[in-house]
Amino acid sequence: MERLTFFSYPSCTSCRKTKKWLKANHISFEERHLFRETPTEAELKRILALTTEGLDELLATRSEAYKGLHVNIDEMMLFDVIQLLTKEPRLLRRPILIDGEKLVIGHNEDALKNLVSKKQDLKMSM
């Protein structure tokens, strides 16, 4: 299992709530500023592979960045969408948490609890 990577943006309320929750539950993580340390193409492919709803789960469709797009993402090739997301990370929902096996997008305490219990189970088995 890889270390938990937490893509966040400091002024994002959901990111702050998630970070507070992770710290309160003593979960170690590597925090990356979503706009300064944008996920790589390989990371985005892995994130997409772990989604249940594909791009619909990952895109911040209510954001100004998304509303200002002059392209139809649904008609784009996956390669082009991934390149666009690395150049325009404001199109991504936040926060994004990934440990290589599990993915949590947005502040979702039930999903975070599932992530925590899995990590605690692993620690107990060592």
PyRosetta script that sets phi, psi and omega in degrees:
from pyrosetta import init, pose_from_sequence

init()
pose = pose_from_sequence("MERLTFFSYPSCTSCRKTKKWLKANHISFEERHLFRETPTEAELKRILALTTEGLDELLATRSEAYKGLHVNIDEMMLFDVIQLLTKEPRLLRRPILIDGEKLVIGHNEDALKNLVSKKQDLKMSM")
pose.set_psi(1, 134.2)
pose.set_omega(1, 178.5)
pose.set_phi(2, -81.4)
pose.set_psi(2, 163.4)
pose.set_omega(2, 175.8)
pose.set_phi(3, -66.3)
pose.set_psi(3, 149.0)
pose.set_omega(3, 179.7)
pose.set_phi(4, -71.4)
pose.set_psi(4, 124.4)
pose.set_omega(4, 175.5)
pose.set_phi(5, -105.5)
pose.set_psi(5, 130.8)
pose.set_omega(5, -175.1)
pose.set_phi(6, -119.5)
pose.set_psi(6, 101.9)
pose.set_omega(6, 176.5)
pose.set_phi(7, -85.5)
pose.set_psi(7, 119.7)
pose.set_omega(7, -175.2)
pose.set_phi(8, -140.7)
pose.set_psi(8, 172.6)
pose.set_omega(8, 175.0)
pose.set_phi(9, -135.5)
pose.set_psi(9, 122.4)
pose.set_omega(9, -171.3)
pose.set_phi(10, -54.2)
pose.set_psi(10, -33.3)
pose.set_omega(10, -178.2)
pose.set_phi(11, -88.5)
pose.set_psi(11, 2.7)
pose.set_omega(11, 179.7)
pose.set_phi(12, -82.7)
pose.set_psi(12, 121.4)
pose.set_omega(12, -178.8)
pose.set_phi(13, -60.9)
pose.set_psi(13, -44.0)
pose.set_omega(13, 179.7)
pose.set_phi(14, -62.4)
pose.set_psi(14, -37.1)
pose.set_omega(14, 178.5)
pose.set_phi(15, -65.7)
pose.set_psi(15, -44.1)
pose.set_omega(15, -180.0)
pose.set_phi(16, -64.0)
pose.set_psi(16, -41.8)
pose.set_omega(16, 178.5)
pose.set_phi(17, -63.6)
pose.set_psi(17, -42.1)
pose.set_omega(17, -179.4)
pose.set_phi(18, -66.1)
pose.set_psi(18, -43.5)
pose.set_omega(18, 179.0)
pose.set_phi(19, -61.2)
pose.set_psi(19, -43.4)
pose.set_omega(19, 178.2)
pose.set_phi(20, -60.9)
pose.set_psi(20, -42.6)
pose.set_omega(20, 179.9)
pose.set_phi(21, -63.8)
pose.set_psi(21, -45.3)
pose.set_omega(21, 179.4)
pose.set_phi(22, -60.5)
pose.set_psi(22, -44.6)
pose.set_omega(22, 179.7)
pose.set_phi(23, -65.5)
pose.set_psi(23, -41.8)
pose.set_omega(23, 180.0)
pose.set_phi(24, -62.9)
pose.set_psi(24, -27.7)
pose.set_omega(24, -180.0)
pose.set_phi(25, -100.1)
pose.set_psi(25, 12.4)
pose.set_omega(25, 174.6)
pose.set_phi(26, 55.6)
pose.set_psi(26, 42.3)
pose.set_omega(26, 177.9)
pose.set_phi(27, -98.1)
pose.set_psi(27, 122.7)
pose.set_omega(27, 178.7)
pose.set_phi(28, -81.4)
pose.set_psi(28, 146.1)
pose.set_omega(28, -177.8)
pose.set_phi(29, -155.6)
pose.set_psi(29, 158.7)
pose.set_omega(29, 172.7)
pose.set_phi(30, -102.3)
pose.set_psi(30, 115.5)
pose.set_omega(30, -179.6)
pose.set_phi(31, -91.6)
pose.set_psi(31, 132.5)
pose.set_omega(31, 176.6)
pose.set_phi(32, -127.2)
pose.set_psi(32, 131.5)
pose.set_omega(32, 177.7)
pose.set_phi(33, -68.2)
pose.set_psi(33, 117.3)
pose.set_omega(33, -172.8)
pose.set_phi(34, -57.2)
pose.set_psi(34, -33.7)
pose.set_omega(34, -176.0)
pose.set_phi(35, -92.8)
pose.set_psi(35, -21.9)
pose.set_omega(35, 179.0)
pose.set_phi(36, -95.7)
pose.set_psi(36, -33.6)
pose.set_omega(36, 180.0)
pose.set_phi(37, -121.7)
pose.set_psi(37, 61.7)
pose.set_omega(37, -175.8)
pose.set_phi(38, -55.8)
pose.set_psi(38, 142.8)
pose.set_omega(38, 175.4)
pose.set_phi(39, -56.3)
pose.set_psi(39, 140.9)
pose.set_omega(39, 177.7)
pose.set_phi(40, -72.1)
pose.set_psi(40, 169.7)
pose.set_omega(40, 176.8)
pose.set_phi(41, -59.7)
pose.set_psi(41, -41.1)
pose.set_omega(41, 179.3)
pose.set_phi(42, -64.5)
pose.set_psi(42, -41.0)
pose.set_omega(42, 178.4)
pose.set_phi(43, -65.2)
pose.set_psi(43, -41.2)
pose.set_omega(43, 178.7)
pose.set_phi(44, -64.0)
pose.set_psi(44, -38.1)
pose.set_omega(44, 177.1)
pose.set_phi(45, -63.1)
pose.set_psi(45, -41.7)
pose.set_omega(45, 179.7)
pose.set_phi(46, -66.4)
pose.set_psi(46, -43.0)
pose.set_omega(46, 178.1)
pose.set_phi(47, -59.4)
pose.set_psi(47, -47.6)
pose.set_omega(47, 179.4)
pose.set_phi(48, -61.4)
pose.set_psi(48, -37.6)
pose.set_omega(48, -179.7)
pose.set_phi(49, -64.9)
pose.set_psi(49, -27.9)
pose.set_omega(49, -178.4)
pose.set_phi(50, -90.0)
pose.set_psi(50, -8.7)
pose.set_omega(50, 179.3)
pose.set_phi(51, -73.4)
pose.set_psi(51, 158.3)
pose.set_omega(51, 174.6)
pose.set_phi(52, -98.4)
pose.set_psi(52, -21.1)
pose.set_omega(52, -177.6)
pose.set_phi(53, -119.0)
pose.set_psi(53, 12.8)
pose.set_omega(53, 178.6)
pose.set_phi(54, 62.9)
pose.set_psi(54, -140.4)
pose.set_omega(54, -176.7)
pose.set_phi(55, -60.6)
pose.set_psi(55, -31.3)
pose.set_omega(55, -180.0)
pose.set_phi(56, -58.3)
pose.set_psi(56, -33.0)
pose.set_omega(56, -179.4)
pose.set_phi(57, -77.8)
pose.set_psi(57, -27.2)
pose.set_omega(57, -171.5)
pose.set_phi(58, -95.9)
pose.set_psi(58, -27.2)
pose.set_omega(58, -174.2)
pose.set_phi(59, -84.1)
pose.set_psi(59, 137.9)
pose.set_omega(59, 175.9)
pose.set_phi(60, -88.0)
pose.set_psi(60, 79.1)
pose.set_omega(60, -172.3)
pose.set_phi(61, -69.1)
pose.set_psi(61, -15.7)
pose.set_omega(61, 177.8)
pose.set_phi(62, -93.0)
pose.set_psi(62, -3.1)
pose.set_omega(62, -177.5)
pose.set_phi(63, -74.9)
pose.set_psi(63, 154.6)
pose.set_omega(63, 176.3)
pose.set_phi(64, -62.3)
pose.set_psi(64, -36.2)
pose.set_omega(64, 179.9)
pose.set_phi(65, -60.6)
pose.set_psi(65, -42.4)
pose.set_omega(65, -179.9)
pose.set_phi(66, -69.6)
pose.set_psi(66, -44.5)
pose.set_omega(66, -179.4)
pose.set_phi(67, -63.5)
pose.set_psi(67, -28.5)
pose.set_omega(67, -179.0)
pose.set_phi(68, -86.7)
pose.set_psi(68, 0.3)
pose.set_omega(68, 179.5)
pose.set_phi(69, -64.7)
pose.set_psi(69, 141.5)
pose.set_omega(69, 177.8)
pose.set_phi(70, -109.3)
pose.set_psi(70, 26.3)
pose.set_omega(70, 177.4)
pose.set_phi(71, -135.9)
pose.set_psi(71, 158.0)
pose.set_omega(71, 176.1)
pose.set_phi(72, -99.5)
pose.set_psi(72, 105.9)
pose.set_omega(72, -176.7)
pose.set_phi(73, -59.0)
pose.set_psi(73, -34.1)
pose.set_omega(73, -179.3)
pose.set_phi(74, -62.7)
pose.set_psi(74, -22.1)
pose.set_omega(74, -179.4)
pose.set_phi(75, -97.4)
pose.set_psi(75, -1.9)
pose.set_omega(75, -177.6)
pose.set_phi(76, -86.9)
pose.set_psi(76, 152.8)
pose.set_omega(76, 172.9)
pose.set_phi(77, -72.5)
pose.set_psi(77, 149.5)
pose.set_omega(77, -178.2)
pose.set_phi(78, -55.6)
pose.set_psi(78, -43.1)
pose.set_omega(78, 178.5)
pose.set_phi(79, -55.4)
pose.set_psi(79, -44.4)
pose.set_omega(79, -179.2)
pose.set_phi(80, -68.6)
pose.set_psi(80, -36.9)
pose.set_omega(80, 178.4)
pose.set_phi(81, -65.0)
pose.set_psi(81, -44.5)
pose.set_omega(81, -179.8)
pose.set_phi(82, -62.7)
pose.set_psi(82, -42.4)
pose.set_omega(82, 176.8)
pose.set_phi(83, -62.1)
pose.set_psi(83, -41.8)
pose.set_omega(83, 178.6)
pose.set_phi(84, -61.4)
pose.set_psi(84, -42.6)
pose.set_omega(84, -179.1)
pose.set_phi(85, -67.3)
pose.set_psi(85, -32.2)
pose.set_omega(85, 176.9)
pose.set_phi(86, -72.1)
pose.set_psi(86, -29.3)
pose.set_omega(86, 178.7)
pose.set_phi(87, -85.3)
pose.set_psi(87, -29.0)
pose.set_omega(87, -177.2)
pose.set_phi(88, -126.1)
pose.set_psi(88, 70.0)
pose.set_omega(88, -176.7)
pose.set_phi(89, -65.1)
pose.set_psi(89, -12.5)
pose.set_omega(89, 176.6)
pose.set_phi(90, -68.0)
pose.set_psi(90, -10.6)
pose.set_omega(90, 176.1)
pose.set_phi(91, -78.0)
pose.set_psi(91, -12.0)
pose.set_omega(91, -176.9)
pose.set_phi(92, -89.9)
pose.set_psi(92, 139.7)
pose.set_omega(92, 171.4)
pose.set_phi(93, -67.6)
pose.set_psi(93, 156.5)
pose.set_omega(93, -179.4)
pose.set_phi(94, -143.8)
pose.set_psi(94, 155.7)
pose.set_omega(94, -4.7)
pose.set_phi(95, -75.9)
pose.set_psi(95, 167.9)
pose.set_omega(95, 174.0)
pose.set_phi(96, -122.2)
pose.set_psi(96, 125.4)
pose.set_omega(96, 176.7)
pose.set_phi(97, -120.7)
pose.set_psi(97, 130.7)
pose.set_omega(97, -179.7)
pose.set_phi(98, -143.1)
pose.set_psi(98, 138.3)
pose.set_omega(98, 176.8)
pose.set_phi(99, -120.2)
pose.set_psi(99, 14.4)
pose.set_omega(99, -178.9)
pose.set_phi(100, 96.8)
pose.set_psi(100, -28.6)
pose.set_omega(100, -179.3)
pose.set_phi(101, -118.3)
pose.set_psi(101, -31.3)
pose.set_omega(101, -176.5)
pose.set_phi(102, -124.3)
pose.set_psi(102, 152.5)
pose.set_omega(102, -178.5)
pose.set_phi(103, -135.0)
pose.set_psi(103, 136.1)
pose.set_omega(103, 172.5)
pose.set_phi(104, -130.0)
pose.set_psi(104, 126.3)
pose.set_omega(104, 178.3)
pose.set_phi(105, -118.4)
pose.set_psi(105, 128.3)
pose.set_omega(105, -177.0)
pose.set_phi(106, 82.2)
pose.set_psi(106, 172.6)
pose.set_omega(106, 178.0)
pose.set_phi(107, -84.5)
pose.set_psi(107, 108.1)
pose.set_omega(107, -177.2)
pose.set_phi(108, -137.0)
pose.set_psi(108, 98.1)
pose.set_omega(108, -174.1)
pose.set_phi(109, -62.6)
pose.set_psi(109, -35.5)
pose.set_omega(109, 178.1)
pose.set_phi(110, -63.3)
pose.set_psi(110, -43.7)
pose.set_omega(110, 178.4)
pose.set_phi(111, -66.2)
pose.set_psi(111, -38.3)
pose.set_omega(111, 177.8)
pose.set_phi(112, -64.6)
pose.set_psi(112, -41.5)
pose.set_omega(112, 178.2)
pose.set_phi(113, -61.3)
pose.set_psi(113, -40.3)
pose.set_omega(113, 177.4)
pose.set_phi(114, -62.6)
pose.set_psi(114, -42.5)
pose.set_omega(114, 178.4)
pose.set_phi(115, -63.4)
pose.set_psi(115, -43.9)
pose.set_omega(115, -179.4)
pose.set_phi(116, -64.9)
pose.set_psi(116, -46.2)
pose.set_omega(116, -177.3)
pose.set_phi(117, -63.7)
pose.set_psi(117, -36.3)
pose.set_omega(117, 178.3)
pose.set_phi(118, -64.6)
pose.set_psi(118, -43.5)
pose.set_omega(118, -179.7)
pose.set_phi(119, -66.9)
pose.set_psi(119, -39.8)
pose.set_omega(119, 179.7)
pose.set_phi(120, -67.4)
pose.set_psi(120, -37.5)
pose.set_omega(120, 176.0)
pose.set_phi(121, -60.5)
pose.set_psi(121, -41.1)
pose.set_omega(121, -179.7)
pose.set_phi(122, -64.7)
pose.set_psi(122, -43.9)
pose.set_omega(122, 180.0)
pose.set_phi(123, -61.9)
pose.set_psi(123, -39.3)
pose.set_omega(123, -178.4)
pose.set_phi(124, -67.5)
pose.set_psi(124, -30.7)
pose.set_omega(124, -177.3)
pose.set_phi(125, -80.4)
pose.set_psi(125, -9.2)
pose.set_omega(125, -178.3)
pose.set_phi(126, -84.6)
pose.dump_pdb("model.pdb")
